[in-house]
Amino acid sequence: MVGDNMGANVKKPYFLITIDTEGDNLWEKPCSITTKNAEYLFRFQELCEEYGLKPTYLTNYEMASSKVFIEFARDVIKRNTGEIGMHLHPWNSPPLIPLTKDDFRLQPYLIEYNEEVIKQKVEYMTKLLEDTFQICIASHRAGRWGFNEYYAKVLEELGYKVDCSVTPLINWNSQKGVPLGKGGTDYSSFPDKAYFLDLSDISREGKSRILEVPMTTISTDSMLSKGINNKLKNKKMLRKFTNRLFSSFFMLRPNGRNLHRLLWIIDKTIENEKDYAEFMIHSSELMPGGSPTFKSKNHIERLYRDLRMLFDIVHKSFNGATMLEYYNYFNAK
């Protein structure tokens, strides 16, 4: 039962809600991006506040240009009921420098551009958000989870404190951007807890000023897989192979059919004495027809039913926090 092993004197872990705040149904790879989903964020914010939870809206270019979202986000900032962070989709985020014959269809990763373009795009998005909301932007998630050492260095130079691009256990290599490219980042051997990045190898703990807060990703390893992994602690490639062969992985992310899995992940977070659980959803998934997953009003109502049941459990055993608030806690330990 969730929370049964939480002692009265044990500090509660943090529940971190992250929203990839972006245009409508980008899975369809539209050439013209709309932002109608901004109108649906008010309901989600109200639900979070009801349970004392504080979302972090990781915001990309089109949403930072949406009048509805700007009004919404300024109110969240004013009332200190959430945080605005940065999210970057390079195919439509200025400066627009084509990388393929059809960037909107292929959606290349930012890490596939040259270093000069990477820096220009991150600088542009940071300035746009800071000028629009008159705050320092501290938190970030890479578009399509694509992250590397140079990207991290640019974030540190610009004063970012938190990144949450890492998805432990998951290898995105098969998800292509540039057709003949390497695909996304392989996180299969990355840590599953918060750590300050080593800017020469982001899979290792280091001394940078960027705190990596990986997505909560749980493995359903078989006992055989666990035993093999224990014997292969120093053999990274063999552990990767074992993980792929024996394991399934679940992120703390709703799909309208996985409430039992979400609650199981929360149980595992507490059982394993983690100091946070990180939840994610896309802003467009809060709107009927805004994603392939939630196509109708009935799908959205089912989502909110699940969210209410999840949050009702979570608020008893966790403290709500933004990404920056979690950073401040972690840095003070």
Beta strands, then each sheet from edge to edge (+ up, - down):
strand 1: 14-21
strand 2: 56-59
strand 3: 83-88
strand 4: 139-142
strand 5: 162-163
strand 6: 195-198
strand 7: 201-205
strand 8: 211-212
strand 9: 217-219
strand 10: 249-251
strand 11: 276-282
strand 12: 319-321
sheet 1: 7+ 6- 8+ 5+ 4+ 3+ 2+ 1+ 11+
sheet 2: 7+ 6- 8+ 5+ 4+ 3+ 2+ 1+ 12+
sheet 3: 9+ 10-
end
